[in-house]
Amino acid sequence: MNVWPDIERAIAAASGAAFAIESRSAAGGGCINECHVVRGRGHIFFVKLNAPARQDMFAAEAAGLEEIARARTVRVPRPLCHGASGEASWIVLEHLELVPPGGEAWSALGRNLARLHRVSADRHGWHRDNTIGATPQVNTPDADWTVFWRERRLGYQLALARAGGRGRLADRGGRLMEKLPALLGGHRPAPSLLHGDLWSGNAAMTAKGEPVIYDPAVYYGDRETDLAMTGLFGGFPRAFYEAYREDYPLAAGHESREALYNLYHVLNHLNLFGGGYAAQAERMIEQLLATA
């Protein structure tokens, strides 16, 4: 892949200083992108690559990181530039030496996330669409949270499931969407600035113990959705939740909404990866219907 000269030029243009890659090493970055750490002229950057058609995905990621950074509440890697050539699209980020969170970093993350969630907007959604993993995420704003969650979140994923041959699951999901007003019970949350994809693989800390979040799927919505997702795929420790709730207590009934919010992410994993996520999504839908 001869995309690197283009990336060198993009880094030089964005930084205002000449740049040439002196070393490059592969880095872990999940299953969506190819990731590298590049070094040159005393600088170090984290670079993610994907197909040329994914250019807008990286543009949305950069915009999301900038949205969180402007809040000055929780640290994110700063985006430097993004672009595409005939061979690949890319995003270049500030490189941070990260380690798994531990000790006080979890409490600090809880407090910082609570402060991020106090940043609000007048409607749920965002000024642009982005992605959740590799799946398009529609963020067309709406003042009504129930409508937003039904149409922009569950409805979109259920339509993808139907297109993928999961008609029975989509039918039961359609029944669930009819029950959303009862399940949400008049819940009218403020539109909070959300990370949007906050599981344990998207949180870490620097060597100095400062918490960092990354790989966002930013939009404004119910802050409970971020907290619900922290319970998926490993979960966060008690210190995180205690610190969050001390700074920003949750509304009554938040436990009853957790499965409804996590269904979105399980459906997304079903649509991306298939496998056992179908059975998990079906169980969640049936359990939610039983409580409606």
C-alpha positions as MATLAB code, in Angstrom:
seq = 'MNVWPDIERAIAAASGAAFAIESRSAAGGGCINECHVVRGRGHIFFVKLNAPARQDMFAAEAAGLEEIARARTVRVPRPLCHGASGEASWIVLEHLELVPPGGEAWSALGRNLARLHRVSADRHGWHRDNTIGATPQVNTPDADWTVFWRERRLGYQLALARAGGRGRLADRGGRLMEKLPALLGGHRPAPSLLHGDLWSGNAAMTAKGEPVIYDPAVYYGDRETDLAMTGLFGGFPRAFYEAYREDYPLAAGHESREALYNLYHVLNHLNLFGGGYAAQAERMIEQLLATA';
ca = [
       0.000    0.000    0.000;
       1.536    3.273   -1.155;
      -0.767    5.567    0.814;
       1.986    6.724    3.173;
       3.379    9.581    1.063;
      -0.125   11.070    0.970;
      -0.382   10.740    4.744;
       3.022   12.374    5.197;
       1.878   15.350    3.132;
      -1.401   15.571    5.055;
       0.430   15.574    8.393;
       2.817   18.274    7.178;
      -0.052   20.441    5.935;
      -2.063   20.024    9.161;
       0.876   20.570   11.503;
       2.583   23.317    9.528;
       5.927   21.519    9.714;
       7.749   19.146    7.404;
       7.131   15.503    8.257;
       8.577   12.230    7.006;
       7.893    8.766    8.393;
      11.042    7.252    9.846;
       9.413    4.166   11.386;
       6.034    2.527   11.288;
       4.636   -0.303   13.410;
       1.299   -2.097   13.436;
      -0.938   -1.426   16.419;
      -4.066   -2.970   17.857;
      -7.239   -1.153   16.927;
     -10.162   -3.528   16.900;
     -11.624   -5.371   13.932;
     -12.793   -2.403   11.831;
      -9.588   -0.576   10.876;
      -5.930   -1.243   10.179;
      -3.905    0.718   12.741;
      -0.313    1.942   12.853;
       1.984    4.037   15.010;
       4.206    6.272   12.889;
       7.277    8.192   14.016;
       9.278   10.887   12.318;
      11.152   14.144   13.006;
      10.571   13.820   16.739;
       6.809   13.315   16.420;
       4.600   10.279   16.888;
       1.059    9.720   15.594;
      -1.606    7.031   15.623;
      -2.981    6.300   12.137;
      -6.077    4.324   11.217;
      -6.651    3.075    7.667;
      -9.675    1.715    5.857;
     -11.057    1.490    2.333;
     -11.289    4.734    0.327;
     -15.091    4.704    0.649;
     -14.737    4.997    4.434;
     -13.448    8.564    4.262;
     -16.654    9.985    5.719;
     -16.470    7.558    8.652;
     -13.124    9.089    9.621;
     -14.397   12.626    9.062;
     -17.250   11.884   11.472;
     -14.852   10.366   14.003;
     -12.683   13.486   13.903;
     -15.753   15.688   14.383;
     -16.870   13.562   17.337;
     -13.488   13.724   19.029;
     -13.446   17.497   18.559;
     -16.950   17.767   20.036;
     -15.847   15.924   23.168;
     -12.556   17.831   23.369;
     -14.395   21.175   23.294;
     -16.311   20.137   26.408;
     -13.029   20.031   28.389;
     -14.313   17.265   30.645;
     -12.680   13.972   29.650;
      -9.579   13.527   27.559;
      -9.671   12.149   24.027;
      -6.886   11.783   21.457;
      -6.867   14.926   19.343;
      -7.440   14.406   15.612;
      -4.810   15.986   13.382;
      -6.110   15.260    9.877;
      -8.080   12.797    7.805;
      -8.412   12.108    4.119;
      -8.336    9.549    1.329;
      -6.414    8.532   -1.748;
      -7.154    5.956   -4.408;
      -5.911    3.203   -2.091;
      -7.214    4.015    1.374;
      -8.854    6.498    3.689;
      -7.185    7.506    6.936;
      -7.339    9.478   10.141;
      -4.248   10.709   11.981;
      -4.590   11.136   15.749;
      -2.499   12.324   18.651;
      -0.584    9.313   19.945;
      -1.096    8.558   23.635;
       0.752    5.880   25.559;
      -2.218    4.079   27.095;
      -2.606    1.340   29.671;
      -5.754   -0.286   31.109;
      -7.463    1.942   33.693;
      -6.872    1.170   37.327;
      -7.170    2.635   40.801;
      -8.258    6.256   40.959;
      -8.516    6.504   37.166;
     -11.878    4.720   37.268;
     -13.280    7.230   39.741;
     -11.864   10.096   37.718;
     -13.453    8.679   34.575;
     -16.819    8.485   36.335;
     -16.601   12.117   37.430;
     -15.380   13.304   34.035;
     -18.093   11.421   32.172;
     -20.737   12.957   34.444;
     -19.417   16.393   33.507;
     -19.424   15.489   29.819;
     -23.063   14.480   30.151;
     -23.941   17.895   31.585;
     -23.091   19.373   28.175;
     -26.469   19.580   26.482;
     -28.258   20.530   23.271;
     -31.821   21.476   22.410;
     -32.587   18.195   20.586;
     -31.483   14.579   20.539;
     -29.166   13.636   17.690;
     -26.347   15.575   16.094;
     -25.595   17.847   13.158;
     -24.221   14.915   11.136;
     -24.504   11.156   10.850;
     -21.612    8.905   11.853;
     -21.019    5.200   12.453;
     -21.373    2.720   15.288;
     -18.545    0.334   14.519;
     -18.806    0.074   10.740;
     -22.604    0.525   10.716;
     -24.113    3.869    9.687;
     -25.645    5.710   12.639;
     -28.410    8.180   11.746;
     -28.423   11.282   13.954;
     -31.224   13.385   12.417;
     -32.289   15.527   15.405;
     -35.622   15.135   17.179;
     -36.948   16.784   20.333;
     -38.818   13.605   21.333;
     -36.502   11.003   22.830;
     -38.952    8.121   22.336;
     -39.277    8.946   18.631;
     -35.512    9.307   18.276;
     -34.798    5.952   19.923;
     -37.507    4.196   17.923;
     -36.683    5.632   14.498;
     -32.953    6.422   14.567;
     -31.754    3.574   16.740;
     -33.869    0.421   17.154;
     -35.789    0.863   13.905;
     -32.640    1.277   11.840;
     -30.962   -1.812   13.309;
     -34.119   -3.910   12.990;
     -34.387   -2.944    9.315;
     -30.823   -4.141    8.802;
     -31.647   -7.389   10.604;
     -34.650   -7.943    8.323;
     -32.530   -7.271    5.237;
     -30.081   -9.852    6.570;
     -32.741  -12.552    6.742;
     -33.801  -12.115   10.373;
     -37.469  -11.535    9.634;
     -38.862  -13.181   12.761;
     -36.591  -11.168   15.012;
     -37.467   -7.979   13.125;
     -41.175   -8.705   13.523;
     -40.829   -9.114   17.284;
     -38.677   -6.009   17.361;
     -41.433   -4.130   15.560;
     -43.835   -5.176   18.289;
     -41.343   -3.878   20.829;
     -41.149   -0.504   19.101;
     -44.913   -0.186   19.456;
     -44.437   -0.634   23.205;
     -41.715    2.017   23.573;
     -44.015    4.688   25.095;
     -44.940    2.240   27.842;
     -41.379    1.018   28.340;
     -39.988    4.538   28.596;
     -42.901    5.546   30.814;
     -42.855    9.242   30.054;
     -39.084    9.422   30.472;
     -37.955   12.723   28.935;
     -34.193   13.034   29.372;
     -32.171   16.101   28.530;
     -30.058   15.636   25.375;
     -26.592   15.008   26.835;
     -23.324   14.866   24.920;
     -22.566   11.148   24.624;
     -19.535    9.102   23.715;
     -21.983    6.696   22.093;
     -19.882    3.512   22.092;
     -18.579    3.396   25.638;
     -17.494   -0.148   26.423;
     -14.352   -1.217   28.262;
     -12.330   -1.480   25.037;
     -12.776    2.234   24.395;
     -11.451    3.507   27.720;
      -7.906    3.567   29.075;
      -5.548    5.826   30.988;
      -2.229    7.508   30.385;
       0.905    6.533   32.263;
       0.130    9.437   34.629;
      -3.276    7.979   35.433;
      -5.434   10.368   33.383;
      -8.520    8.617   31.967;
      -8.971    8.676   28.189;
     -11.880    7.646   25.968;
     -11.681    7.127   22.210;
     -13.415    5.604   19.148;
     -16.624    7.551   19.803;
     -20.000    7.427   18.052;
     -20.998   10.879   19.267;
     -24.527   12.263   19.471;
     -26.753   13.998   22.025;
     -29.222   11.768   23.854;
     -30.141   10.098   27.119;
     -27.008    9.838   29.241;
     -28.271    6.499   30.541;
     -27.371    4.961   27.164;
     -23.659    5.549   27.764;
     -23.893    4.098   31.250;
     -25.916    1.110   30.083;
     -23.285    0.190   27.521;
     -20.521    0.232   30.126;
     -22.178   -2.910   31.493;
     -21.739   -4.805   28.212;
     -18.638   -6.749   27.138;
     -16.830   -6.797   30.472;
     -18.249   -3.880   32.415;
     -16.691   -1.142   34.519;
     -15.848   -1.401   38.241;
     -18.017   -0.073   41.055;
     -15.751    2.924   41.684;
     -16.653    4.315   38.260;
     -20.403    4.207   38.935;
     -20.109    5.530   42.473;
     -18.111    8.541   41.308;
     -20.504    9.208   38.429;
     -23.626    9.086   40.589;
     -22.072   11.221   43.280;
     -21.460   13.927   40.692;
     -24.654   13.450   38.636;
     -27.360   11.221   40.217;
     -29.483    9.138   37.875;
     -33.239    9.433   37.417;
     -35.592    6.923   39.027;
     -36.174    3.812   36.942;
     -32.868    3.897   35.105;
     -32.322    0.182   35.759;
     -35.501   -0.676   33.840;
     -34.234    1.120   30.730;
     -30.789   -0.487   30.617;
     -31.750   -3.541   28.546;
     -33.715   -1.405   26.091;
     -30.673    0.769   25.473;
     -28.248   -2.132   25.237;
     -30.473   -3.890   22.707;
     -29.295   -1.326   20.154;
     -25.679   -2.430   20.559;
     -26.521   -6.150   20.582;
     -28.512   -5.692   17.363;
     -25.570   -3.825   15.865;
     -23.224   -6.681   16.768;
     -25.709   -9.111   15.225;
     -25.752   -7.099   12.006;
     -21.968   -6.808   11.952;
     -20.901  -10.253   13.131;
     -23.926  -12.588   13.285;
     -23.383  -15.643   15.454;
     -24.754  -15.865   18.965;
     -25.884  -12.247   18.981;
     -29.146  -13.334   17.315;
     -30.163  -15.466   20.285;
     -29.096  -12.744   22.704;
     -31.141  -10.117   20.843;
     -34.184  -12.402   20.724;
     -33.995  -13.026   24.482;
     -33.705   -9.310   25.190;
     -36.690   -8.478   22.986;
     -38.871  -11.137   24.625;
     -37.884  -10.034   28.116;
     -38.656   -6.412   27.271;
     -42.029   -7.335   25.746;
     -42.873   -9.253   28.908;
     -42.397   -6.114   30.997;
     -44.267   -3.692   28.681;
];
